[in-house]
C-alpha cells in the first residue's frame, strides 16, 4: 500500500513539474513577442549649433532622426545651387566656315541653333543650316560642285560647370545629322593615249543623302550681358550615304569632306532667360 501511494505521489510530482514547465514556456514565448522599450531610444539628442529653428523644434519634440535628415538635405541644397528647370534658351549662328572659305577653303556651311538650358546642366540642341562646295583640285582634271543644300542636327550637351553661373560653360555633347543634296562633277577631261585626243564630259544631276553622328566638346563664354561666344571641336563619322554608279559625293552639307573625321565650329549666341527668379535659388 505504501509502495502504491509512493508511486502515485511520484507521478503527481512529475505532472506538476511538467505543468510548471509548460506554463513557463508560454510566458517566455509571450515575453519574446513583446519588444522591450529601451530608455535610450526616448532620449532627445542635443541639436547642432547654428541650426535652423524649424529643425530645433523637431529635436524638442523628440524626432531627432527626422531633424537630422532634413538638415542633411538642406546642406546639400546649399552645396549644389538650384537653377530652374527651364533656365534659358540660347540662339546661335555658326559663322566660321564662310571665313575659312574666304581664305581658300573649298566648302562652307552656315547654321543656326537653339539650345535649351535645363537646370544649367542638360541642354537639348537643334541645328539647321545650308552647306555648299566648289572644288577644282590642282592635280585633278575635274570640278566638283554642290549647290546650297539643307541639313539638320539634333542632340544634347551636358554642362560640367553646372554648379557655377550659366555664363560660363564647358560641355560634352552628341549630335545626329542628316542632309539631302545635289551635286555634279564637270569639266572632266580624258586623254586618249592612242589617238592623242582629249575628251571632256560632265556628270550632272546627281542626288544623294547622308546620315552621320558627332561627338562634340566645347566651351561657351559670355562676352557682354546676353551675348556669348562658343567654340567646339567635333569628331564625326558617316553612318550611311546615297551612292551613285557615276560618282560618289565628295562633300556632305553640314558634315564636310566625306572622308574627314574632324570639324570645328565658332558660334555667336544670344541668350534669353526663361525664369525671372534669381539664379541660383537660395534659402
Backbone torsions as a table, in degrees:
resi	resn	phi	psi	omega
1	UNK	NA	-45.1	177.6
2	UNK	-62.5	-40.1	179.7
3	UNK	-62.5	-37.8	-179.4
4	UNK	-69.0	-43.0	178.8
5	UNK	-63.5	-40.4	178.1
6	UNK	-62.2	-37.1	180.0
7	UNK	-65.8	-46.1	-179.3
8	UNK	-66.8	-33.8	177.3
9	UNK	-65.8	-38.2	178.1
10	UNK	-64.7	-43.2	178.6
11	UNK	-62.4	-41.7	-179.8
12	UNK	-64.1	-38.3	179.7
13	UNK	-65.7	-41.5	178.8
14	UNK	-67.5	-35.3	179.0
15	UNK	-65.8	-41.7	178.2
16	UNK	-64.4	-40.1	178.1
17	UNK	-62.9	-42.9	178.5
18	UNK	-63.1	-40.7	178.9
19	UNK	-64.0	-42.0	178.9
20	UNK	-63.9	-40.2	178.9
21	UNK	-65.2	-42.5	179.3
22	UNK	-63.1	-43.0	178.6
23	UNK	-63.9	-39.0	179.1
24	UNK	-65.3	-40.2	177.4
25	UNK	-62.9	-41.0	179.3
26	UNK	-62.2	-42.2	-179.5
27	UNK	-65.9	-44.6	-179.7
28	UNK	-65.3	-36.5	178.2
29	UNK	-65.5	-39.1	179.5
30	UNK	-66.4	-37.0	179.1
31	UNK	-65.6	-33.9	-179.8
32	UNK	-69.7	-23.8	-179.8
33	UNK	-79.6	-13.8	-178.9
34	UNK	-99.0	124.7	178.8
35	UNK	-77.9	121.0	-178.5
36	UNK	-68.7	147.7	178.7
37	UNK	-91.9	121.6	179.3
38	UNK	-94.8	133.9	-176.8
39	UNK	-60.8	-33.5	-174.7
40	UNK	-69.4	-20.1	179.9
41	UNK	-74.6	-16.0	-178.6
42	UNK	-97.5	2.1	-179.9
43	UNK	-78.5	148.7	178.4
44	UNK	-95.6	121.8	-178.9
45	UNK	-74.3	151.7	-179.4
46	UNK	-76.7	126.5	-179.3
47	UNK	-69.9	153.7	178.4
48	UNK	-68.5	160.4	177.6
49	UNK	-71.6	153.2	178.3
50	UNK	58.6	30.2	179.7
51	UNK	-86.9	145.8	179.9
52	UNK	-59.2	138.8	-178.0
53	UNK	-57.1	-31.1	-178.6
54	UNK	-66.7	-27.0	176.9
55	UNK	-81.8	-30.2	178.0
56	UNK	-63.5	-35.8	177.6
57	UNK	-61.3	-38.3	178.3
58	UNK	-67.3	-35.5	175.5
59	UNK	-62.7	-43.1	-177.0
60	UNK	-67.4	-29.8	177.1
61	UNK	-79.4	-5.9	177.4
62	UNK	97.0	-5.1	-179.0
63	UNK	-92.5	65.4	-175.1
64	UNK	-72.1	-31.7	-179.6
65	UNK	-65.4	-43.0	177.2
66	UNK	-64.8	-38.9	178.7
67	UNK	-62.9	-41.3	178.0
68	UNK	-64.6	-40.5	179.3
69	UNK	-64.1	-43.2	179.1
70	UNK	-65.4	-39.6	178.5
71	UNK	-65.4	-35.5	178.7
72	UNK	-66.5	-42.3	177.0
73	UNK	-62.3	-40.3	-179.8
74	UNK	-63.9	-38.7	179.3
75	UNK	-66.9	-36.7	177.3
76	UNK	-65.9	-37.6	178.0
77	UNK	-63.6	-31.8	179.3
78	UNK	-76.5	-31.2	178.5
79	UNK	-72.7	-43.8	-179.4
80	UNK	-103.0	110.1	180.0
81	UNK	-60.8	145.5	-176.8
82	UNK	-104.9	110.1	175.6
83	UNK	-98.4	154.2	178.6
84	UNK	-64.6	156.1	-178.8
85	UNK	-58.3	-46.6	175.1
86	UNK	-102.3	90.6	-174.2
87	UNK	-74.9	-56.9	179.2
88	UNK	-162.2	173.2	174.1
89	UNK	-130.7	132.7	-178.0
90	UNK	-111.4	124.0	176.0
91	UNK	-98.9	124.3	-174.0
92	UNK	-129.4	162.0	174.7
93	UNK	-137.1	124.8	179.1
94	UNK	-89.9	117.9	-170.5
95	UNK	-122.8	7.7	-171.8
96	UNK	-71.5	-35.2	-175.9
97	UNK	-63.5	-45.8	176.1
98	UNK	-58.0	-34.7	176.8
99	UNK	-64.9	-45.5	179.1
100	UNK	-66.5	-33.4	178.3
101	UNK	-65.7	-31.8	176.7
102	UNK	-66.9	-21.5	178.9
103	UNK	-101.8	15.7	172.4
104	UNK	113.3	-2.0	177.4
105	UNK	-68.8	142.8	-172.9
106	UNK	-86.9	-3.3	-177.2
107	UNK	-147.6	164.6	-179.6
108	UNK	-159.3	157.6	174.0
109	UNK	-147.3	142.9	176.9
110	UNK	-128.3	130.6	-179.5
111	UNK	-138.8	154.7	172.6
112	UNK	-111.9	151.3	-175.3
113	UNK	-139.2	157.1	173.7
114	UNK	-131.4	122.0	-177.4
115	UNK	-118.8	117.7	178.5
116	UNK	-93.1	121.5	-179.0
117	UNK	-95.3	115.2	-178.6
118	UNK	-113.7	121.5	-177.9
119	UNK	57.3	19.4	-176.8
120	UNK	58.1	27.8	-176.5
121	UNK	-135.3	-63.1	-178.7
122	UNK	-93.5	134.0	-172.0
123	UNK	-136.9	93.6	171.6
124	UNK	-63.5	142.3	-174.4
125	UNK	-133.4	140.3	171.7
126	UNK	-128.1	132.5	179.5
127	UNK	-127.4	133.4	177.4
128	UNK	-128.7	137.3	-177.9
129	UNK	-162.4	-179.9	176.8
130	UNK	-125.7	142.1	177.4
131	UNK	-133.7	147.3	-179.3
132	UNK	-150.3	164.9	-177.5
133	UNK	-156.1	150.7	171.5
134	UNK	-152.5	116.6	-175.2
135	UNK	-139.1	132.1	173.2
136	UNK	-126.7	91.7	-177.9
137	UNK	-59.8	142.9	-177.1
138	UNK	-65.4	-34.0	-176.1
139	UNK	-99.0	12.0	-178.9
140	UNK	-123.2	166.9	-173.9
141	UNK	-115.8	47.5	179.2
142	UNK	-156.9	169.6	174.5
143	UNK	-128.9	125.9	179.3
144	UNK	-99.9	131.4	179.0
145	UNK	-130.7	138.5	171.9
146	UNK	-132.2	117.4	-179.8
147	UNK	-69.7	157.8	178.3
148	UNK	-52.0	120.7	-175.3
149	UNK	-131.5	148.0	-176.1
150	UNK	-81.7	158.0	171.8
151	UNK	-153.1	160.1	175.8
152	UNK	-145.7	154.4	179.2
153	UNK	-136.5	144.1	173.6
154	UNK	-129.7	147.3	179.9
155	UNK	178.6	-156.1	-178.5
156	UNK	-158.5	153.0	174.4
157	UNK	-114.5	155.4	171.2
158	UNK	-121.4	119.3	-177.1
159	UNK	-87.1	116.3	-179.3
160	UNK	-76.9	-17.2	178.6
161	UNK	-98.1	41.5	-176.0
162	UNK	-69.4	-16.9	178.2
163	UNK	-82.0	-16.9	-177.4
164	UNK	-99.3	-168.9	-177.8
165	UNK	-71.9	147.6	179.5
166	UNK	-64.8	-14.4	-178.9
167	UNK	-69.0	-14.3	-179.8
168	UNK	-130.9	121.3	-175.3
169	UNK	-136.7	140.9	169.2
170	UNK	-126.9	121.3	-169.2
171	UNK	-134.6	161.9	170.8
172	UNK	-126.8	137.1	-175.2
173	UNK	-143.9	168.8	176.1
174	UNK	-128.8	151.5	179.2
175	UNK	-140.1	149.8	170.3
176	UNK	-124.1	120.8	-174.4
177	UNK	-117.5	151.9	178.6
178	UNK	-146.3	143.7	178.3
179	UNK	-150.0	145.5	170.8
180	UNK	-123.8	134.7	-168.9
181	UNK	-155.4	163.8	174.2
182	UNK	-114.1	148.1	177.7
183	UNK	-150.2	166.1	179.4
184	UNK	-151.4	154.5	176.4
185	UNK	-122.7	115.1	-174.3
186	UNK	-119.5	169.6	176.9
187	UNK	56.1	39.5	176.6
188	UNK	-80.2	123.7	-178.8
189	UNK	-112.0	137.4	-179.8
190	UNK	-132.2	125.8	-178.0
191	UNK	-104.8	123.1	178.3
192	UNK	-81.5	115.7	-176.5
193	UNK	-69.4	-23.4	-179.0
194	UNK	-81.7	-49.9	-177.9
195	UNK	-89.8	-7.3	-179.0
196	UNK	56.5	41.8	178.1
197	UNK	-119.0	147.7	179.5
198	UNK	-109.6	128.6	-179.2
199	UNK	-115.0	137.2	178.6
200	UNK	-116.9	142.1	177.2
201	UNK	-154.9	172.4	-177.4
202	UNK	-138.7	151.7	174.6
203	UNK	-115.2	111.0	-173.2
204	UNK	-119.3	170.0	175.0
205	UNK	54.4	46.6	176.0
206	UNK	-92.9	131.1	-179.7
207	UNK	-114.9	143.6	180.0
208	UNK	-154.3	172.1	175.6
209	UNK	-148.6	161.5	-178.1
210	UNK	-150.0	145.9	175.5
211	UNK	-127.2	129.0	-176.7
212	UNK	-145.0	168.5	177.7
213	UNK	-126.8	154.4	-177.5
214	UNK	-136.6	145.9	167.5
215	UNK	-114.2	127.8	-173.9
216	UNK	-121.8	140.6	172.4
217	UNK	-131.8	125.9	-175.2
218	UNK	-157.1	-179.1	177.4
219	UNK	-142.3	157.4	-178.5
220	UNK	-138.7	131.5	-176.8
221	UNK	-131.2	131.1	177.2
222	UNK	-78.1	127.4	-179.5
223	UNK	-93.1	-44.1	-177.6
224	UNK	-155.5	115.5	179.1
225	UNK	50.4	-105.2	-175.1
226	UNK	-101.4	7.7	180.0
227	UNK	-100.1	129.3	-178.2
228	UNK	-136.1	163.6	177.9
229	UNK	-130.3	137.7	-177.6
230	UNK	-131.9	149.7	176.6
231	UNK	-127.7	145.2	176.8
232	UNK	-147.7	141.5	173.3
233	UNK	-106.7	131.0	-173.8
234	UNK	-125.6	133.6	173.0
235	UNK	-107.8	122.9	-175.0
236	UNK	-135.0	161.7	179.2
237	UNK	-149.8	143.8	-177.7
238	UNK	-83.5	127.7	174.8
239	UNK	-81.2	-45.9	179.5
240	UNK	-159.7	156.4	176.6
241	UNK	-154.6	155.1	179.5
242	UNK	-75.1	127.1	-177.8
243	UNK	-103.2	153.6	178.9
244	UNK	-125.0	148.7	178.0
245	UNK	-70.4	-21.5	-175.6
246	UNK	-92.5	-45.2	-176.9
247	UNK	-158.7	135.1	176.0
248	UNK	-84.5	149.6	179.6
249	UNK	-67.1	132.6	177.5
250	UNK	-87.8	-31.8	-177.4
251	UNK	-125.9	141.2	177.0
252	UNK	-121.0	121.2	-180.0
253	UNK	-57.5	132.6	-179.5
254	UNK	83.6	-12.3	-179.1
255	UNK	-110.2	-48.7	-174.5
256	UNK	111.8	-152.0	177.0
257	UNK	-62.5	134.9	-177.4
258	UNK	-60.4	-31.2	-178.6
259	UNK	-87.4	-5.0	-178.3
260	UNK	-83.2	164.4	-178.7
261	UNK	-133.1	-5.4	-178.6
262	UNK	-123.7	145.9	176.6
263	UNK	-142.6	163.7	-177.2
264	UNK	-143.5	137.0	179.9
265	UNK	-128.6	146.9	170.5
266	UNK	-129.2	119.2	-170.6
267	UNK	-126.2	134.6	172.2
268	UNK	-96.8	135.0	-174.9
269	UNK	-120.5	149.0	167.4
270	UNK	-125.5	119.5	-171.2
271	UNK	-100.2	132.9	178.3
272	UNK	-114.1	116.6	177.7
273	UNK	-66.2	143.3	178.3
274	UNK	-109.7	-1.0	179.0
275	UNK	-138.0	136.3	-178.7
276	UNK	-88.6	-8.0	-179.4
277	UNK	-71.7	157.6	-178.8
278	UNK	-71.5	138.5	179.6
279	UNK	-109.8	136.2	-13.5
280	UNK	-78.8	162.9	178.9
281	UNK	-73.4	135.3	178.9
282	UNK	-131.7	158.5	178.2
283	UNK	-83.1	NA	NA
